Amino acid sequence: MKNAFGGLLHRNRHWTHGVIHETLVDLLMIQKEIHTGIFAVMDGTWAGDGPGPRCMETHVKNYYLASADQVAIDAVAAKMMGFDPLSIKFIRLAHEMGLGCGDPRNIEVVGEDISQVNWHFQAQRNTFASRGQKLIYWGPLKPLEKLLLQSPIVGWSYVASIAYHDVYWWAFKGRNRVKEAMRTEWGPVFQSYARQERDPALARRVQPAGAD
């Protein structure tokens, strides 16, 4: 469901972060009114644990999920990560409004048996940046949200994000995580991306170990 947040909203979409769960449900309602059918495919070859999208700790899981029910696919993914789907507000709201099924007990899963999958991801992992965001959107700095993020001084947040993520976090954590990723079976695929413009056939030749 989060795909709609980045795909359908304008550049000021951060104005809705404080009510993001309700926003995702509203966007799903709009999609269901506009489209006769929605089909979602979730790429779970890599799964991220922690604050995203930049600071997650990535894990190779090699799963794909697909469903015509966006609520159900998010619920199943949440359960695989170790969370109770109905404890996640946007899934619960969508389920209660009949926009899809958020209760894994009522979702039929075909293909591989994933009933015992639990990756034990952690919901409360934070970075300095994500803690700051939560203070503004849901914490004691909430009264300052419009001033800090919806006024002409909003540029400070972009500068702060670049300074933290691209300078500090990348130097001390991000670079090493990328090196670890490149040592996995997907490393050769990542390395091939920069060369594919010169040799499009390369994309068909480079596959991870064990791929069909």
Backbone as JSON, one array per atom type, in Angstrom:
{
  "sequence": "MKNAFGGLLHRNRHWTHGVIHETLVDLLMIQKEIHTGIFAVMDGTWAGDGPGPRCMETHVKNYYLASADQVAIDAVAAKMMGFDPLSIKFIRLAHEMGLGCGDPRNIEVVGEDISQVNWHFQAQRNTFASRGQKLIYWGPLKPLEKLLLQSPIVGWSYVASIAYHDVYWWAFKGRNRVKEAMRTEWGPVFQSYARQERDPALARRVQPAGAD",
  "N": [[0.81, -1.2, 0.0], [2.05, 1.2, 0.53], [3.33, 2.01, -1.76], [1.63, 3.69, -3.18], [1.85, 6.08, -1.88], [4.29, 7.29, -2.58], [3.95, 7.18, -5.31], [1.55, 8.39, -6.15], [1.14, 10.8, -4.83], [1.98, 14.33, -4.57], [5.05, 16.34, -4.54], [4.87, 17.51, -2.04], [4.09, 15.56, -0.32], [5.13, 14.88, 2.13], [3.79, 16.38, 3.95], [1.72, 14.88, 4.87], [2.77, 12.96, 6.52], [2.34, 12.86, 9.26], [-0.15, 11.75, 9.49], [0.01, 9.32, 8.21], [-0.9, 6.67, 8.12], [-3.71, 6.86, 7.85], [-3.69, 8.21, 5.46], [-2.65, 6.33, 3.63], [-4.73, 4.49, 3.61], [-6.79, 6.08, 2.55], [-5.75, 6.54, -0.01], [-5.81, 3.96, -1.05], [-8.55, 3.53, -1.13], [-9.25, 5.39, -3.1], [-7.9, 4.32, -5.32], [-9.26, 1.89, -5.63], [-11.73, 2.81, -6.39], [-11.19, 3.95, -8.83], [-9.91, 2.02, -10.45], [-10.67, -1.08, -12.03], [-9.45, -3.36, -11.25], [-6.72, -4.32, -9.16], [-3.41, -5.37, -9.02], [-0.77, -6.57, -7.16], [2.74, -6.96, -6.89], [5.28, -8.02, -4.84], [8.63, -7.53, -4.27], [10.68, -9.5, -2.59], [13.28, -10.31, -2.56], [15.32, -9.0, -1.31], [15.12, -7.94, 2.05], [14.34, -5.38, 4.35], [15.38, -4.38, 7.57], [14.59, -2.21, 10.14], [14.85, 1.46, 10.29], [13.7, 2.96, 7.37], [13.98, 4.54, 4.06], [16.74, 4.42, 3.65], [18.44, 3.62, 5.76], [18.12, 1.0, 6.49], [18.89, -2.31, 7.64], [19.88, -4.74, 5.52], [18.7, -7.91, 4.29], [19.16, -10.93, 2.58], [16.49, -12.64, 1.29], [15.01, -13.8, -0.74], [12.28, -14.03, -1.69], [9.15, -13.76, -3.42], [6.1, -12.08, -3.42], [2.69, -12.04, -4.38], [-0.45, -10.59, -5.12], [-3.96, -9.88, -5.57], [-5.02, -8.42, -3.64], [-4.15, -5.75, -1.87], [-4.04, -5.2, 0.83], [-3.92, -7.71, 1.99], [-1.47, -8.69, 0.98], [0.36, -6.99, 2.21], [-0.18, -7.66, 4.84], [0.62, -10.35, 4.99], [3.34, -10.08, 4.41], [4.11, -8.52, 6.61], [3.66, -10.34, 8.69], [5.58, -12.28, 8.05], [7.83, -10.82, 8.62], [7.71, -10.79, 11.3], [5.79, -9.4, 12.7], [2.59, -8.55, 14.16], [0.09, -8.27, 11.97], [-2.39, -6.87, 12.29], [-1.81, -5.13, 14.27], [-0.61, -3.07, 13.1], [-1.34, 0.06, 12.07], [-2.34, 1.07, 9.51], [-2.91, -1.26, 8.11], [-4.78, -2.46, 9.79], [-6.86, -0.5, 9.75], [-7.6, -0.51, 7.03], [-8.45, -3.15, 6.81], [-10.64, -3.17, 8.59], [-12.33, -1.47, 7.25], [-13.09, -2.92, 5.11], [-11.52, -2.98, 2.83], [-9.8, -4.9, 2.11], [-8.19, -7.94, 3.19], [-6.73, -8.14, 6.28], [-6.1, -10.0, 8.17], [-4.1, -12.65, 8.77], [-5.01, -15.22, 9.3], [-7.2, -15.57, 7.76], [-6.37, -15.53, 5.19], [-5.61, -17.03, 2.19], [-2.74, -18.7, 1.32], [-0.87, -19.62, -1.37], [1.52, -21.8, -2.95], [4.83, -21.83, -1.73], [5.13, -23.07, 1.61], [4.78, -20.8, 4.09], [4.09, -20.55, 6.67], [5.5, -20.83, 9.04], [7.45, -18.96, 8.89], [9.43, -16.47, 10.3], [11.11, -13.64, 10.66], [11.9, -12.07, 12.72], [12.17, -9.26, 12.8], [12.69, -5.87, 13.97], [10.56, -3.45, 15.32], [11.08, -1.05, 16.59], [13.57, 0.0, 16.04], [15.8, 2.68, 15.57], [17.33, 5.56, 14.04], [19.33, 8.53, 14.58], [18.18, 10.41, 12.89], [15.62, 9.3, 12.28], [14.48, 9.25, 14.81], [14.3, 11.98, 15.28], [12.43, 12.71, 13.31], [10.14, 11.4, 14.29], [9.72, 12.77, 16.66], [8.83, 15.19, 15.66], [6.57, 14.53, 14.06], [4.91, 12.93, 15.69], [5.52, 13.41, 18.34], [6.66, 15.5, 21.1], [7.36, 17.76, 19.61], [5.37, 18.2, 17.84], [3.57, 20.48, 17.75], [5.15, 22.25, 16.33], [5.28, 21.36, 13.77], [4.12, 22.41, 11.33], [5.52, 24.81, 11.07], [8.19, 23.92, 10.89], [8.2, 22.08, 8.74], [6.36, 22.76, 6.79], [6.6, 25.3, 5.85], [8.36, 28.22, 4.52], [10.9, 27.74, 5.61], [11.46, 25.1, 5.35], [13.59, 24.01, 4.0], [15.7, 23.46, 5.7], [15.36, 20.88, 6.61], [15.96, 19.23, 4.43], [18.66, 19.77, 4.06], [19.64, 18.89, 6.53], [19.0, 16.18, 6.36], [20.58, 15.3, 4.19], [23.12, 15.85, 5.23], [23.19, 14.11, 7.41], [22.49, 11.46, 6.39], [23.92, 11.13, 3.9], [26.48, 11.93, 4.44], [27.42, 11.51, 7.27], [26.09, 8.98, 8.09], [26.53, 7.32, 5.85], [29.35, 7.2, 5.75], [30.06, 5.9, 8.13], [28.42, 3.65, 8.42], [26.82, 2.95, 6.13], [28.54, 2.49, 3.87], [29.93, 0.14, 4.56], [27.81, -1.65, 4.71], [26.99, -1.78, 2.08], [29.22, -2.98, 0.97], [29.04, -5.5, 2.19], [26.67, -6.37, 1.0], [27.49, -6.63, -1.63], [29.0, -8.86, -1.48], [27.28, -10.95, -1.44], [25.22, -13.43, -3.17], [23.89, -11.83, -4.93], [25.56, -9.82, -5.59], [27.09, -9.84, -8.11], [24.99, -9.24, -9.87], [24.22, -6.65, -9.1], [26.6, -5.32, -9.74], [26.52, -5.5, -12.44], [24.67, -3.66, -13.34], [25.6, -1.06, -13.97], [26.87, -1.53, -16.32], [25.01, -2.3, -18.15], [23.82, -0.52, -19.93], [25.69, -0.25, -21.92], [25.86, -2.82, -22.77], [23.19, -4.4, -23.3], [22.53, -7.1, -23.42], [23.8, -8.2, -21.33], [22.26, -8.2, -19.05], [20.68, -10.42, -19.35], [22.47, -12.41, -19.11], [23.76, -12.37, -16.63], [23.12, -13.78, -13.61], [21.97, -14.46, -10.27], [23.47, -16.91, -8.09], [22.06, -20.08, -8.38], [19.75, -19.21, -9.57], [16.99, -19.55, -11.86]],
  "CA": [[0.0, 0.0, 0.0], [2.91, 2.38, 0.62], [3.72, 2.44, -3.1], [0.75, 4.78, -3.61], [2.29, 7.32, -1.22], [5.31, 7.9, -3.43], [3.58, 7.19, -6.72], [0.36, 9.16, -6.47], [1.11, 12.11, -4.18], [2.89, 15.35, -5.07], [6.29, 16.48, -3.79], [4.56, 17.91, -0.68], [3.47, 14.44, 0.37], [5.61, 14.79, 3.51], [2.82, 17.05, 4.8], [0.79, 13.89, 5.41], [3.46, 11.95, 7.31], [1.75, 12.77, 10.6], [-1.36, 10.92, 9.4], [0.36, 8.47, 7.07], [-1.73, 5.46, 8.08], [-4.98, 7.25, 7.27], [-3.42, 8.59, 4.06], [-2.52, 5.11, 2.82], [-6.07, 3.92, 3.45], [-7.51, 6.95, 1.61], [-5.22, 6.3, -1.36], [-6.32, 2.66, -1.5], [-9.96, 3.74, -1.48], [-9.29, 6.08, -4.39], [-7.49, 3.37, -6.36], [-10.32, 0.89, -5.84], [-12.82, 3.48, -7.09], [-10.77, 4.29, -10.19], [-9.49, 0.85, -11.22], [-11.51, -2.27, -11.88], [-8.66, -4.4, -10.6], [-5.36, -3.97, -8.77], [-2.58, -6.55, -8.74], [0.5, -6.13, -6.58], [3.85, -7.9, -6.78], [6.25, -7.53, -3.87], [9.96, -8.11, -4.42], [11.28, -9.78, -1.29], [14.62, -10.91, -2.65], [15.97, -8.33, -0.19], [14.19, -7.4, 3.03], [15.02, -4.4, 5.18], [15.03, -4.3, 8.98], [14.98, -0.93, 10.72], [14.29, 2.67, 9.66], [13.98, 3.01, 5.93], [14.51, 3.48, 3.21], [18.19, 4.4, 3.47], [19.25, 3.1, 6.87], [17.74, -0.36, 6.85], [19.84, -3.42, 7.55], [19.28, -5.58, 4.49], [18.89, -9.36, 4.4], [18.72, -11.68, 1.4], [15.43, -13.58, 1.66], [14.63, -14.5, -1.97], [10.85, -14.29, -1.79], [8.25, -12.88, -4.16], [4.7, -12.2, -3.05], [1.81, -11.42, -5.36], [-1.85, -10.69, -4.71], [-4.89, -8.87, -6.02], [-5.46, -7.75, -2.41], [-2.98, -5.06, -1.34], [-4.05, -5.32, 2.28], [-3.48, -9.07, 2.3], [-0.04, -8.87, 0.69], [1.08, -6.3, 3.27], [-0.36, -8.42, 6.07], [1.47, -11.55, 4.93], [4.72, -9.62, 4.52], [4.32, -8.1, 8.0], [3.75, -11.56, 9.5], [6.88, -12.89, 7.77], [8.85, -10.02, 9.3], [7.61, -11.02, 12.74], [4.84, -8.46, 13.31], [1.16, -8.83, 14.1], [-0.39, -7.32, 10.96], [-3.49, -6.04, 12.76], [-1.29, -4.11, 15.18], [-0.1, -2.0, 12.24], [-2.57, 0.85, 11.95], [-2.94, 1.18, 8.17], [-3.46, -2.57, 7.76], [-6.0, -2.65, 10.59], [-7.9, 0.39, 9.25], [-8.05, -1.01, 5.72], [-9.17, -4.39, 7.07], [-11.92, -2.84, 9.22], [-13.17, -0.78, 6.26], [-13.44, -3.85, 4.05], [-10.73, -2.72, 1.63], [-8.98, -6.08, 1.91], [-8.09, -8.79, 4.38], [-5.48, -7.95, 7.01], [-5.95, -11.08, 9.16], [-3.45, -13.79, 8.09], [-5.77, -16.46, 9.5], [-8.23, -15.65, 6.73], [-5.73, -15.32, 3.89], [-5.1, -18.27, 1.59], [-1.41, -18.55, 0.72], [-0.53, -20.74, -2.24], [2.95, -21.85, -3.23], [5.65, -22.32, -0.63], [4.56, -22.95, 2.96], [5.49, -19.77, 4.85], [3.36, -20.41, 7.93], [6.44, -20.78, 10.16], [8.48, -17.95, 8.63], [9.46, -15.32, 11.21], [12.46, -13.1, 10.58], [12.17, -11.36, 13.98], [12.57, -7.87, 12.6], [12.39, -5.03, 15.12], [9.78, -2.28, 14.94], [11.49, 0.17, 17.29], [14.93, 0.43, 15.73], [15.81, 4.06, 15.1], [18.56, 6.33, 13.9], [19.17, 9.89, 15.06], [17.26, 11.09, 11.98], [14.25, 8.8, 12.42], [13.97, 9.72, 16.1], [13.92, 13.38, 15.1], [11.17, 12.74, 12.57], [9.03, 10.99, 15.15], [9.47, 13.86, 17.6], [8.07, 16.23, 14.96], [5.29, 14.05, 13.56], [4.05, 12.32, 16.72], [6.05, 13.66, 19.67], [6.49, 16.83, 21.72], [7.57, 18.85, 18.66], [4.22, 18.22, 16.94], [3.04, 21.85, 17.51], [6.04, 22.99, 15.43], [5.37, 20.65, 12.49], [3.86, 23.28, 10.19], [6.62, 25.76, 10.94], [9.44, 23.25, 10.5], [8.13, 21.26, 7.53], [5.37, 23.23, 5.82], [6.81, 26.74, 5.7], [9.55, 28.5, 3.7], [12.17, 27.3, 6.21], [11.54, 23.64, 5.26], [14.87, 23.61, 3.42], [16.63, 22.97, 6.72], [15.2, 19.44, 6.76], [16.67, 18.58, 3.34], [20.09, 19.91, 4.36], [19.93, 18.01, 7.66], [18.92, 14.79, 5.89], [21.77, 15.03, 3.38], [24.28, 15.84, 6.12], [23.18, 12.89, 8.23], [22.49, 10.21, 5.65], [24.92, 11.02, 2.84], [27.82, 12.2, 4.96], [27.73, 10.77, 8.5], [25.66, 7.58, 8.12], [27.2, 6.59, 4.78], [30.75, 6.99, 6.08], [30.26, 5.02, 9.27], [27.64, 2.42, 8.35], [26.31, 2.62, 4.81], [29.56, 1.96, 2.97], [30.2, -1.25, 4.93], [26.65, -2.47, 4.37], [27.03, -2.01, 0.63], [30.28, -3.98, 0.73], [28.48, -6.8, 2.57], [25.7, -6.75, -0.02], [28.2, -7.02, -2.84], [29.59, -10.19, -1.28], [26.23, -11.96, -1.53], [25.03, -13.96, -4.52], [23.33, -10.79, -5.77], [26.6, -8.86, -5.91], [27.37, -9.74, -9.55], [23.86, -8.59, -10.54], [24.35, -5.22, -8.84], [27.75, -4.8, -10.47], [26.23, -5.49, -13.88], [23.74, -2.6, -13.71], [26.28, 0.08, -14.59], [27.36, -1.91, -17.63], [23.93, -2.77, -19.01], [23.54, 0.42, -21.02], [26.63, -0.53, -23.01], [25.67, -4.19, -23.23], [21.89, -4.83, -22.8], [22.45, -8.56, -23.32], [24.41, -8.61, -20.07], [21.19, -8.43, -18.06], [20.17, -11.78, -19.53], [23.53, -13.38, -18.83], [24.18, -12.34, -15.23], [22.07, -14.2, -12.7], [22.49, -14.91, -8.98], [23.68, -18.34, -7.98], [20.84, -20.84, -8.13], [18.59, -18.68, -10.28], [16.6, -20.32, -13.05]],
  "C": [[0.85, 1.26, 0.0], [3.36, 2.87, -0.75], [2.9, 3.64, -3.56], [1.21, 6.11, -3.03], [3.32, 8.04, -2.08], [4.87, 8.05, -4.88], [2.44, 8.11, -7.08], [0.33, 10.56, -5.86], [2.19, 13.03, -4.74], [4.12, 15.45, -4.18], [6.05, 16.93, -2.35], [3.92, 16.79, 0.12], [3.94, 14.31, 1.82], [4.67, 15.52, 4.47], [1.86, 16.06, 5.46], [1.47, 12.83, 6.27], [2.83, 11.77, 8.69], [0.49, 11.93, 10.64], [-1.17, 9.9, 8.28], [-0.51, 7.23, 6.99], [-3.09, 5.76, 7.44], [-4.82, 7.61, 5.79], [-3.34, 7.37, 3.16], [-3.88, 4.46, 2.58], [-6.88, 4.75, 2.46], [-7.06, 6.68, 0.17], [-5.71, 4.97, -1.91], [-7.79, 2.77, -1.9], [-10.09, 4.39, -2.84], [-8.94, 5.11, -5.52], [-8.61, 2.38, -6.67], [-11.53, 1.51, -6.55], [-12.48, 3.7, -8.56], [-10.53, 3.05, -11.05], [-10.43, -0.33, -10.98], [-10.76, -3.4, -11.19], [-7.25, -3.92, -10.3], [-4.6, -5.25, -8.46], [-1.21, -6.07, -8.29], [1.51, -7.27, -6.56], [4.89, -7.29, -5.87], [7.58, -8.29, -4.04], [10.58, -8.26, -3.04], [12.6, -10.5, -1.41], [15.51, -10.31, -1.57], [14.89, -7.81, 0.75], [14.96, -6.49, 3.98], [14.49, -4.36, 6.6], [15.5, -2.97, 9.54], [14.41, 0.24, 9.96], [14.69, 2.78, 8.2], [13.7, 4.38, 5.36], [16.03, 3.37, 3.2], [18.95, 3.63, 4.54], [18.88, 1.69, 7.3], [18.93, -1.31, 6.79], [19.22, -4.45, 6.63], [19.65, -7.05, 4.67], [18.39, -10.01, 3.11], [17.69, -12.72, 1.85], [14.9, -14.36, 0.45], [13.17, -14.96, -1.99], [10.2, -13.3, -2.75], [6.84, -13.15, -3.66], [3.86, -11.51, -4.12], [0.37, -11.63, -4.92], [-2.67, -9.6, -5.37], [-5.45, -8.08, -4.84], [-4.25, -7.08, -1.77], [-2.91, -5.12, 0.17], [-3.49, -6.68, 2.68], [-1.98, -9.25, 2.07], [0.81, -8.16, 1.74], [0.98, -7.06, 4.58], [0.55, -9.64, 6.1], [2.94, -11.15, 5.08], [5.05, -9.21, 5.96], [4.49, -9.32, 8.91], [5.1, -12.24, 9.29], [8.0, -12.13, 8.48], [8.78, -10.15, 10.81], [6.65, -10.11, 13.47], [3.42, -9.01, 13.25], [0.55, -7.83, 13.13], [-1.47, -6.38, 11.47], [-3.07, -5.04, 13.83], [-0.7, -2.93, 14.42], [-1.31, -1.21, 11.75], [-3.16, 0.85, 10.56], [-3.51, -0.15, 7.7], [-4.77, -2.79, 8.51], [-7.15, -1.78, 10.07], [-8.48, -0.12, 7.93], [-8.88, -2.28, 5.89], [-10.56, -4.09, 7.63], [-12.87, -2.16, 8.24], [-13.54, -1.67, 5.08], [-12.7, -3.63, 2.75], [-9.83, -3.89, 1.26], [-8.93, -6.86, 3.2], [-6.73, -8.6, 5.04], [-5.22, -9.01, 8.06], [-5.37, -12.31, 8.47], [-4.21, -15.11, 8.24], [-6.82, -16.65, 8.42], [-7.68, -15.42, 5.33], [-5.2, -16.66, 3.38], [-3.77, -17.98, 0.9], [-1.12, -19.8, -0.1], [0.95, -20.67, -2.58], [3.68, -22.4, -2.02], [4.95, -22.12, 0.72], [5.39, -21.95, 3.76], [4.89, -19.59, 6.24], [4.3, -20.28, 9.13], [7.54, -19.74, 9.96], [8.34, -16.8, 9.62], [10.89, -14.81, 11.25], [12.83, -12.26, 11.8], [12.74, -9.97, 13.76], [12.08, -7.02, 13.77], [11.7, -3.73, 14.69], [10.34, -0.99, 15.51], [12.93, 0.57, 17.04], [14.91, 1.82, 15.12], [17.23, 4.56, 14.89], [18.31, 7.71, 14.51], [18.13, 10.63, 14.21], [15.83, 10.61, 12.16], [13.65, 9.19, 13.77], [13.52, 11.17, 16.01], [12.61, 13.52, 14.35], [9.98, 12.41, 13.47], [8.7, 12.06, 16.19], [8.61, 14.95, 16.96], [6.68, 15.75, 14.57], [4.35, 13.57, 14.66], [4.48, 12.63, 18.16], [5.84, 15.08, 20.15], [6.71, 18.0, 20.78], [6.43, 18.97, 17.65], [3.67, 19.63, 16.71], [3.89, 22.67, 16.54], [6.1, 22.4, 14.03], [5.17, 21.57, 11.3], [4.98, 24.28, 9.97], [7.86, 25.1, 10.37], [9.38, 22.59, 9.12], [7.14, 21.74, 6.49], [5.44, 24.74, 5.62], [8.05, 26.97, 4.85], [10.87, 28.04, 4.31], [12.36, 25.79, 6.1], [12.87, 23.16, 4.7], [15.86, 23.07, 4.43], [16.57, 21.44, 6.82], [15.94, 18.67, 5.66], [18.18, 18.62, 3.6], [20.48, 18.95, 5.48], [19.94, 16.55, 7.23], [20.15, 14.41, 5.08], [23.01, 14.93, 4.27], [24.34, 14.55, 6.93], [23.36, 11.64, 7.4], [23.66, 10.07, 4.68], [26.34, 11.26, 3.32], [28.12, 11.31, 6.16], [27.38, 9.28, 8.39], [26.38, 6.76, 7.05], [28.64, 6.26, 5.15], [30.94, 5.93, 7.15], [29.49, 3.71, 9.2], [27.29, 2.01, 6.92], [27.32, 1.96, 3.9], [29.84, 0.49, 3.28], [29.03, -2.17, 4.59], [26.59, -2.75, 2.87], [28.09, -3.06, 0.3], [29.78, -5.38, 1.08], [27.5, -7.29, 1.51], [26.39, -7.25, -1.28], [28.86, -8.39, -2.71], [28.56, -11.3, -1.32], [26.12, -12.46, -2.97], [24.44, -12.92, -5.48], [24.37, -9.75, -6.16], [26.89, -8.73, -7.39], [26.24, -9.06, -10.33], [23.95, -7.08, -10.34], [25.49, -4.62, -9.67], [27.44, -4.68, -11.96], [25.38, -4.29, -14.28], [24.42, -1.46, -14.45], [26.74, -0.23, -16.01], [26.25, -2.23, -18.62], [23.58, -1.81, -20.13], [24.45, 0.15, -22.21], [26.39, -1.92, -23.6], [24.36, -4.72, -22.68], [21.78, -6.34, -22.63], [23.02, -9.05, -21.99], [23.36, -8.92, -19.02], [20.64, -9.84, -18.16], [21.19, -12.82, -19.15], [23.88, -13.48, -17.36], [23.0, -12.69, -14.34], [22.71, -14.59, -11.38], [22.62, -16.43, -8.95], [22.35, -19.03, -7.66], [19.63, -20.32, -8.86], [18.28, -19.51, -11.5], [16.95, -19.57, -14.31]]
}
